[in-house]
Amino acid sequence: QVQLVESGGGLVQPGGSLRLSCAASGTLFSSYNTGWYRQAPGKQRELVATITSGGTTNYADSVKGRFTISRDNTKKTVYLQMNSLKPEDTAVYYCYLLVRGIIHWGQGTQVTVSS
């Protein structure tokens, strides 16, 4: 059974940084694409960043230059380094893992950017 566990969310002031982690278990990791989505109150879930099994990355325009996605296949973990955070980055952040056409989701971690 595939499980994804996120950590690293919290409250941060505008301009601050956070690093989210998402650890996978119950599956191979290195062969699959993974990434992060987020959902703000009253809004649809939106793509934040993705990274392929080969390490190719893609970002939403709203986070380009501020967020960095990376993966450590030995630890079966995907990371999201978030810098220069803005109040509009406030959301629940979800990691996902695409395994043989099936998307598996983590439980989500809250990120709040506020002074």
C-alpha positions in Angstrom: 0.0 0.0 0.0 1.4 3.4 -1.1 1.7 5.9 1.7 2.9 9.5 1.5 3.6 11.5 4.6 4.2 15.2 4.4 6.0 17.4 7.0 7.5 20.8 7.3 4.5 23.1 7.1 3.8 25.9 9.6 3.4 29.6 10.1 5.9 31.9 8.6 6.2 35.7 8.0 6.1 37.2 4.5 9.6 36.9 3.0 10.4 33.8 5.0 11.2 30.3 4.0 10.0 26.7 4.6 11.0 23.3 3.4 8.3 20.7 2.9 9.2 17.0 2.8 7.1 14.1 1.6 8.3 10.5 2.4 6.9 7.6 0.4 6.6 4.0 1.5 5.0 0.8 0.1 6.3 1.4 -3.4 9.3 1.9 -5.5 10.0 5.6 -5.7 12.8 6.4 -8.2 10.8 5.2 -11.2 7.8 7.6 -10.8 7.0 11.2 -11.3 6.1 13.2 -8.2 5.4 16.7 -7.1 3.3 19.2 -5.1 -0.1 20.7 -5.4 -1.8 23.2 -3.1 -5.3 24.3 -2.2 -6.2 27.6 -0.6 -9.6 28.1 1.1 -12.4 28.5 -1.4 -10.1 27.7 -4.4 -9.4 24.6 -6.5 -6.3 22.5 -6.0 -3.5 23.9 -8.2 -0.2 22.5 -9.4 2.9 24.0 -7.7 5.8 21.9 -9.0 6.6 18.5 -10.5 9.7 16.4 -10.9 10.0 13.5 -13.2 11.8 10.2 -12.5 14.7 11.6 -14.6 14.9 14.8 -12.6 13.2 17.2 -15.0 11.3 19.9 -13.1 8.3 22.1 -13.8 6.8 25.0 -11.9 3.7 27.1 -11.8 4.4 30.6 -12.9 3.4 32.0 -9.6 6.3 30.2 -7.8 9.1 30.2 -10.4 12.3 31.6 -9.0 11.1 31.2 -5.4 10.3 27.5 -5.0 12.6 24.6 -5.7 11.6 21.0 -6.0 14.0 18.1 -5.5 14.0 14.4 -4.7 16.2 12.0 -2.9 15.5 8.5 -4.3 17.6 6.8 -1.6 15.2 8.3 1.0 12.1 8.0 -1.2 11.5 11.6 -0.4 10.5 14.7 -2.4 11.2 18.2 -1.1 9.8 21.6 -1.8 12.0 24.5 -0.7 9.9 27.6 -0.5 11.7 31.0 -0.3 10.4 34.6 -0.4 7.0 33.4 0.8 4.0 35.6 0.2 0.6 35.7 1.9 -1.0 34.3 -1.3 1.1 31.1 -0.8 -1.1 30.3 2.2 -2.7 26.9 1.5 -2.7 23.2 2.3 0.2 21.6 0.3 -0.2 18.1 -0.9 2.4 15.8 -2.4 1.6 13.2 -5.0 3.2 10.2 -6.6 2.1 8.9 -9.9 2.4 5.1 -9.9 1.5 3.2 -13.1 -1.2 5.7 -13.9 -2.7 6.0 -10.4 -2.2 9.2 -8.4 -1.5 8.7 -4.7 -1.8 11.7 -2.4 -0.4 12.7 1.0 -2.6 14.0 3.7 -1.6 17.6 3.3 0.4 20.0 5.4 -0.8 23.6 6.2 1.4 26.5 5.2 0.4 29.9 6.5 2.2 33.1 5.5 1.2 36.0 7.7 2.7 38.7 9.8 
